Amino acid sequence: MKTRRTVKRKGTKRRMGGGKMDWYKIPEVPITEFAKCIKSFYAVLEGENVGKGGDDVFLRTILVSHGDLTDEQWTASEKARRYTKSLEGKMGDFHEELAGKLPGWKTLKIGDPSGCDVMKADGTEYQEWKNRDNTMNSSSGSAVIGKLQKLITEGKKAVLVEVNCPSGKVCRFGAPPDIEVLNGQQAYARNSGRESFFDDLKLTLAYVFKTFKTFKALEQGIAQAAPQPPLPV
């Protein structure tokens, strides 16, 4: 009786552990570059870079008394306030960095002759990004408009971006018609070429900070979800 010989074939087997990243909604920016943009947020949330101003005993007395707060409630609210203040200070940099990582755009270094934050890669358009319209008063707003007007005279497009505006309505600070003033949704749509980018960014941030409580956890999540090469048998 003949027996069939079994021949072992050399081949590959897949490395386990790769997962989907359906939660990452802004594929225009490589996820590793996106992680760099939000690293400073994690530094705050993990307690590495939080403002440590002294306690105002009179402010504490007023708020604790008026709100009938316990010491524990006051401590929790004060911690949240300091975290919020520290995070707000980093939001402008976040938007500048992210906008410059979109295809065809670049973030300008501090001290760039244009004085702006983001430039189209071909040098035809410059953008000044502000996280809120109220980060500028009339004086500083006029200064920003002045440097954008200078770029207009040099034949460039000039744009002022105010990411967060009441009801999406921008403040022009006296800008002439040839200077565009956009809110965050309009600016991200312009730079990405996709109307839903702003909302998708919010969805991505919500998932990231709900799921990955530390920057290390985020890095591990990205590594595990990345496509893995086959392992030789």
Buried (B, 14 or more C-beta within 10 A) or exposed (E): EEEEEEEEEEEEEEEEEEEEBEBBBBEBBEBEEBBEBBBBBBBBBEEEBBEEEEEEEEEBEEBBEEEEBEEEEBEEBBEEEBBEEBBEBBBBBBBBBBBBBBEEBBBBEEEEEBBBBBBBEEEEBBBBBBBBBEBBEEEEBEEBBEBBBBBBEEEBBBBBBBBBBEEEEBBBBEBEEEBBBBBBBBBBBBBBEBEBBBEBBEBBBEBBBEEBEEBEEBBEBBEEBEEEEEEEE
